Amino acid sequence: PLPAPPAPAPLATMGRSGTLKRITSAIKSVQADFTVDGRTCVFSGRGTMLPPPDMDPAFAAKLWGRVEDAAVCAQYKLGMGLPGRSWQRGVGEVDFNSLQHLKDDPEHFCDKYEEALMPLFSGAACVPLKSEETGSVVGVLCCFLARSIENPTEYMENTYLHAYLVATARAVQAQIRSEQARAEWEEARTDFKQRKSAAARRRWKKAAFLAKTGLLKRSSDVVEQQAKANIDPSALAIWFKEYCKKWGGLHARPPPRVDLATAVFVFVGCFISLSALSLMHKWGSELKGKEYPFFLGSFGALSTLIFGSPQSPYAQPRMVIISHVIAVSIAILVDYITNEDFAIPLLPQWFSNSFVPSISITVLAILGFTHPPAAACAIIYIADQHGAIKSQGWLFVMIPSVAGCCLIIFCGLVINNLSPARTYPLFW
């Protein structure tokens, strides 16, 4: 399921013949193809897959074609996607990921490329390739684990596998330099014999370079596991054993810590947005002569998402605004049959306090607008005991809920995009 390192013999032969020239130029060319301003990885999408023996070759080719179509011309910012995460970890670090874990992780945004990989593979191992001149990452070698592996997490934790992948990455880097040197030698020979025109020579050089220095991926895959055996008397015990195994977790790696520069952007963004909300809370209270609820606890959670994890799907403007409108509207409607000020209460207050966030979260999940701070905002409304919040009625949907969200989103647009390593939002 993992690629074998390139054969070293051609490298040794070419090294003795003295044709490994302009290695620095070759690495710079690789970096120019795979990075833009050192912060964007452009994925060519080329790779190879050996069809599993128990899979129809035509079906395997169709699935792999979907992977290539999704990967062509894909771009990844630093820290985004499988290549971007490996890029962020740096040289010498192998980034192991369970594809199912990434799919279930609400903080990870799966693009079309990763979704195309999931029917074929169960895990991914990404190794950064570095430039010998600058020491910076210029490419990422992606290897994928076949679904036939029963315990992919344990398989990927093997220390020997880690060393093997690092050595493979070095071999790939050497092979890239070797192929580039060979292409230059062939070009020089062609120039000497004057057998091709300059335009044809440039086209051939470009085609050879793109074919030899793409992100190399070789993998094998098998079809989905066979159907489970018929239930027998020990089926319950087997199920319980598997259930208890899940409590041990997938042993996935936690997200990396941010650097000092990113931490500064997080602090500045949270401080400015929450300070603005606090001032509005103060001015509104002074204007009305009583406490005016503009500074809500859910805005702290929203600031954490937008400034602490701006690449999370939950932090995107569409998810933020629509989810708050839906969740708060549900809280107000339920309050009509709970609050004694309207009619005979049909639901007790203690029941509504748990029912409102539960139904809000469920509705948001069904509609595809899951957003944790929105459920918190619904709790703030339904659990209000002093009347300062419930007295606003439907106005609470717009002020402070949507208005506060828009203010924090605006601060996120201004401050997050000042960082060269961040782009906000992912989608509107």
N, C-alpha and C positions, 0 to 999 in steps of 0.2 A: 504493500500500500504506500510505501514511501520511496522516493527516488534514490537510485544508486548514484554515487559520486562519479563524475566523468573520469574516463581512463587517463592516468597520468602519463602514459608513454608518449603521446604526441607532444605534450608540453616539454618533456625532457629532450626529445629530438630537436624541436624547434629552438629550444634554449641553446643547445650546443652549436647549432648552425648560425646563431647570432641574428636571427630574424625577429626576435621579440623587441621591436623598436616602438618608440613613441607610446609607451604604456600610459603615461600621464595624459596624453591627448585622448586615448581611448576611454579612460575613466571619465574625463570631462565630457565626452560625447554621451556616455551612459547617463551621466547626471543631467545633461541637457534634455535627454529624452524622457526621463522619469521625474524630474522636479521642475517646478516653475518658481523662481525666486526662493528656492530652498524650502518651500512650505506647501507645495502641492504635488502629490504623487499621481502621475498619469499612467494608468494601467493599460497595457496593450491588449491584455486578455488572451494572449497566446499561451498554449500549454499542450500537454499530451496526456492521454489516459489510455491505459491498456484495458480493453474490455474484459470483464470477469468471464471465466469459462462457463459459468452457469447463467449468464445473461445473454439474451438475444443481441447480437452485435448491432443490428439496426436500431433496437430500442436504446442501447447504450450510447450509440452515436447521436441519437436524437436528443437524449438528456444532456450529453456533453455539448451539443450544439447550442442548447439553451444557455448553458454556462458561458460559452464563448460570446454569444450574442449579448448577454448581459454585462460582460466584462469589457468589451471593446470600448475604448475611449473613456472608461470610467475614471473619475478623478477623486482623490481622497486627500482631505486636509490632514495636517499633523494631528494624530490622535483619533481620527475618524476611520471606521471600517477596519477590516482585518489588516490590510497593509499599513494603514495609518497608526494603528495601535502598536504594531511591531516597530514601526519607525520611531514612535515616541519613546519606547523602552530603550532604544539605542543599540549599539553594536555589541555583539556577544551575548545578547539575551534572546532566548527562544520563547516566542509567545504562543503557548498552547491554549486552545479554546475548544470547548465542546459546542458544536453548532446548535444543538438543542438548548443548551444553557443560554446561548446568545439570543435565541428566538424567544425564550421565556423571560429574559432580563428586560424589565421595563425601562431601564436606563440606557439600553443599547438600541440604536436605530438600525434595523436590518434593511439594507438596500436590495435592489433587484438581483445583484450578483450573489449575495449571501443566500437569498431565498432560492435561487437556482441551484446552489450547492447542496442544500439540505436534503433533497430526495436522493442524492447520490452518496453523500459522505456523512460521517458522524463526528469528525473532529478535524481541526486544522492546526498546523504548526507553521509559523511564519518566522523566518530568520532574516534579519537585515543584512544587506551587503554594503560594505564600506569602501570609500576611496582611500587608496594608500597615500595619496598626496595630502588630503585634508583631514582624513579620519572621519568624515561625515558619511551619513547613510545616503547611498545613491540608488538603491533598489531593494526589493524585498523578494526573497525566495519563499513561495507558498507551496506547502505539501499538505495533502488531504488524506484522512484516515478512512479506510473502507468501513462500511456499516456492518461488515461481518465480524469485526472485533467486538467481543462481548462486553468488555469493560474498557471503554476508550479512555476514561479518566486515569485509571491505573496504568494503562499502556503508555500514556503520554507522560507520566511522572517518572519514567525510567531515566536514571541519570546517564546511562550509556546512550540512550536515544538522543538526549540533549547534546552530548559530545559528538555524536554522529552527525547531527544536523548542522552543528557549528562547523565541523570539518567539511561537510558537503557544501556549505555556503562558501568556504574558502576555495574549495575546488571549482565551484561555479565561477567565482570571481577570476580565478586563474584561467579557466577555460574561455571566459569572455575576452580576457586580454590576449589569449593565444589566437582565438579566432579573428580578433581585430588585426593582430599582427599578420596573420596569414592573408587576410583580405588586402592589407597594404602591400604585402609582397606580391600577390597576384596582380594588383594594380600596377605596381612598378614593372613587373615582367611584361604586362600588356602594353604599357607605355613604351617600353624598350623595343618590343617587336612591332609596335604601331599597327596593331591589328583591329583596333576598335576606335570609334570616334569618342570624343570627350563626353558628349551627352550620354551615349550608351554606357560609358565607363562609370559616370556618376550614378546612373540609374542602378547599375549592377551593385555598386558599392552600398548604396542606400538599402537595396533589397537584402543584400547579404548581412548588413549590420542589423537591420530590424529582425531578421530571422535568427540571428545568433545571440543577441543581447536582450531578448525579451525576458519577462519574468517566467522562469522555467517551472513548470508544474507537471509532475508525473504522478499518476495515482491509478489505483485499481479499485474497482467497486463491485459489489454484488447486489442482487435484488433484495427487496425487503425480506426480513426474516420470515421463515415459514410460519404458518398459522399455529397458534398455540395448541397444545395437545388437549384432548377432551378432558373435561373435569372429572377428577377421580376423588376418592375419599381424602387424599392428602392435599387436595388443591387449596383448601383454606390455610393449611400450615405453610404451603409454599408462598401463597399470597402474603401472609403475615410476615414471613421472613423477608420478602422483597420490600414490603412496606417499611419494616424496621431499617432496612439498608438505606432507604431514602433519608432517614433522620441523620445519617452521617454526612449528608451533603455530597456535592459533586467535586469538592476540593478544588474549586476554581480559584484563580488568582483574584485578589481584590483589586479594585482600580488603583492605578499609580497615584502617588502624591503629586500635587501641583508644585511647580517651582515658585520661587519668590516673586517673580514678575507677575505670574498669573494670580497669586494670592493677593497682590496689591490691587489688581483689577476687581477681584471678588469683593474685597473690603470696600473699595471706593464705590462700587455699584450698589452694594447693600446699604451703605451708610447714606449715600445721597438720596436714594429712593425712599428709604424708611424715614429719613429726616423730613422729606417733603410731606409724607403722609402724616407724620407727627405734628408738623406745623399746621396742616389743614385741620387736624383734630383739635388743636388748641384754638385756632381762629374760629372754627365753627362753634365750639363750646362757648367762647366769649361772646359771639354774635347772638346766640340763642339764649344765653343766660343759664344754660344747663349743659351737661355733658353731651357732646355730639359725637356719635360713634363713627369715626373715620379711620382710626388706627386699629385694625383688626389683627388678631393673632395669626389668621391664615395668610396674611401678607408676608409674615416671616418665612413661612414655608415656600411661598411663591418666589421670594427673593433668593432663597437657597437654590431653587431649580434654575432660575433665569441667569443667576450670576455664578453659582457653584457648578451647575451642570447644564450649560446652554445647549448642548448637543442632544439632550434627552428629548424624546417626543413629547413628554409632559410639559416641557418648557416653551413650546411653540405657541405663537399668538392665537391661532385658531382654537387649540385645546384649552387655553386659559380662559378666553372670553366666553365661548359658547358653553363650556362646562359650568362656569359661575352662574350664567343666566339660568340654565336648567336646574342646577342644584338649589339655588336660592328660591326659584319659583316653586319647586316641590315643597320646600320648607314653609313657604307662605301659605300654600294650599292646605297642607296638613294642619297648620296653625288654626285655620278656620274651624276645624272640628276638634280642636284641643283647647283653645283659649276660651275662657269663660266670658270674655267681653263680647263675643259674637253670638253664641247660642249655648244650648246645653252641650257640654263637651261629650263627644262620643268616645274619645280616646284619652286615657290618663296621661299626665305630663311625662311620667317616667317611661311610658311606652313610646311616646312620640320622640323622646330624646334618642332612642336607639333605632326607631323605625325610619325616621327621616334620613339619617346618613346611609342606612342600609339600602333603602329604595333608591336614593340618589346615586350611590355607587353602582348599583345594578343597572339603572337606566343609562348612566353614562357609559358603562361597559358595553351595553347592547348597541348604543348609538355610535360607539367608537370614539368617545371623547373623555376617556378616563383621565382624571386630574385630581390628585390628592387634596390640594388646597381648596378646591371647590366643595368637597365633602366637609372639610373643616369649617368653611364659611356657612354651610347649611346648619351645622351643629351650633355655631355661634348664634344664629337667628332663633332656632327652635328652643334652645336652652336658656334664652334670656329671661331672667327673673325680675329685673327692675323696670322693664318696659321701655327703656331708652332706645332699644333696637327695634322691638316689635311695633312701637308707635309710628315708625316710618312706613310700615306696610310695604306696598309695591315699589315705593321710592327706593327701598333698600337694594333692589336689583341693580339700579343704576348708580346710586350714591349710598354707600361707598363701594359696592362690589365691583361693578364694571369700571367705574371711574378710577378706583385704586389700581385695578389690573392694568388699565391703559397707561397709567402713570409709570408703573414699574416696567411694563413692556417698552415704553419710550426710553426710559433710562437704560434698559438692556440694549436697545438698538444703538444708542449713542456710545455707551461705555464699552460694551463687549467688542464692538467692531473697531475700537481704537487699538485693540491688541492684534498684532500681526498673526498670532496663532489661533484666532477665534473668528468665526463667522456666525452671526445670528440675524435672522432665524434660519432654520433648515427649510421651513416652508411656512407659507401664510395660511 
